[in-house]
Amino acid sequence: MNVSTTDRSLAGKIPKLETVWEEHSRTVYTLCLRLVGDPDAAEDVTVEVFSHFSRELPRLTNERRIPVRLRELAIEKSVGWLEKHHRLREGEPDEPSPVTRLSGRAPLPGPVEMDEFVIGLPAHLRVALVLRDVEDLSDSEVAVALQTDVEDVRRRLNRARLELRERIVSSSGSKGDS
């Protein structure tokens, strides 16, 4: 007897796509937003991730692999989006981040403020920083994701951290002036 994907999902062997979406879409969207720096693009990339994942779901053999595979796809699709829109090249001017543009006020303290600072970084620095420091990939894993060498990743990380520190210091200085 041939068991369809739906039957196997109902049998508990493979979770339904709706269940995977409910459990993981927020995490995938957050990673995509941190990488692409644009809420609308992050939504599009998130949908693309789950669309791709839905084609892999019937071949899934280990449910614990779901978050790992979704993370891999989110990184792959986000980097692909940045490359397609020519935002990953060093020296390419980034458009102002929609998140930064929309805030129009002094950044909030804590994690929200930090996310705004990170999203405001140029894409080629932001992606390296998020993959290494937020997603905890090794330098070599980041190099593979960005199709570059480890030394370039380390340069990007250094520049990203310096720029991030500069943004935080200048922000805290402007808050004290008001």
N, C-alpha and C positions, 0 to 999 in steps of 0.2 A: 504494500500500500504506500503510495506517495503522499508524504505529509507536506502540506503547503507551509509557507512562512507564517501565515496567520495562525494556522493550527499549532505550529511549534511555539509561537509567541504565547498563545493561550495556554499551552501546556507548561509554560514557565521556563522553557529552555532558552528562549530568546526574548528579551523584553520588547514590548511594543515601542515603536518610534515615539509615540506620544509620551510614554513614560520616560524615555531617555531625554526627550525635550524638556519635560517638566523638571527633571532632576538636574540637568546639566546646562540648559540654555543660558542661564544667568552667568555662570562661570565662563562659558565660551564667549558670550557677548563681552564680558569685562575684559578678557584677554584680548579679543579683537579690538576693542576700543582703545586699550592701552597701546596696541601695536599700530593701528592705523590713525588714531588721533582724531577721528571724525565719527560722531554718533550715527549719522545716516549710513556711512560706509560700513561701520561696525555691524549694523543691523543686516546689511546686504551680505557681508562676509559670513555672519553667523548663519544665515539661511543657507548660504552656499555650503558651509561646513556640514550642516545637518542633511542637506540634499545629497551630498557625496556620501555621508555616513549611511544614509538609508539604503544606498546600493550595496554597501558592505555588510549591512546587518544580517542578511540571510547566511553569510559565511562565518559569522561570529561563532567562535567556539568557547570563549571564556568571557563571562560577563564582567569580570574584574578588569578586562582590557578596555572597556568602554571609555572611562575618563582619559586614559592614556592616548587612545586613538583620537578622541575628540580634540585633545590638546595638540597632538601632532597635526591634525587637519587644520585647526585654528591658526597655528603658526604658518603652515604651508600656504593656506588661502590668504592670510593677512599679508605675508611677504609678497605673494603673487599680486595682490591688489596694489601694494605700494610700488612694485616694479612696473606694473601696467600703467600706473598714473605718474611714473617718473619721479617718485618722491623718495626713493631709497638711495639715490646717488648722492655722494658727498658733493657739496657745493651747489646742489640744486636748491633754489629758494623754496622753502615750505610756505604754503599758504598759512595765514594765521589759523590756529586751531579753532574750530567752531566752538569747542567747549570754553576756551579762553575768551573768544569773541562774545559769546552769549552771557558770560558771567557779569561783566560790566561793573563789578564791585570788588572790594578788597577780598582776596581769597579767604575761605573759611579755614580755621585752624584744624590740624589733625590730618587724617588720611585723605579727606576730600581735597584739601589744599595740596597735599603731596601729589595726588593724582593729577591735579591741574598743572602743577609744575612739570611733571613727567610728560604729560600729553603736549605741553607747550614746547618740548625739545624738538629739534629737527628730526625727521623720521629716521635717518640713518644712525643717529645716536640713540633715539628713543627705543628702537627695536632691539638693539644690542643690550641696552640697559634692562629692558623689561624681561627679555629672555634669560639674561644672566642673573640679575638680582631679584627679580620678582618670581620668575618661573623656575629658577635654580638650575638652569642648564649649565653644563660645563662650557668652558671657552671653546673647546673643539666642537661640541654640539651646536653652539651658536654659529660657529664658522660654517658648519655644514648647512644649517638652515639659511644662512645668508649667502652661501656660495662664495665664501672668501677664505682667507687664511687666518690662523689664530692670532698672529701679530696685528692684523687689521682689526680684529675684534677687540683686542686689548687696547689699541689706540682709541677706538670708538668709545669703549667703556671709560677710559681715563677722561676723555673730552666730555662725555656725557655727565660724569660725576662732578667734574669741575664746573660745568655750566649749570648743573642742578644746584650745586652749593652756592654759586654766584646769584642765582635767582632767589634762593631762600634767604640769603643774607640781605640782598637789596630789598626784598619784600618786608623783612622784619625791620629794616631801617626805615622804610616808608611808613610802616604802621606806627612806629614810635614818634614820627614827625607830626602826625595828625592831632 
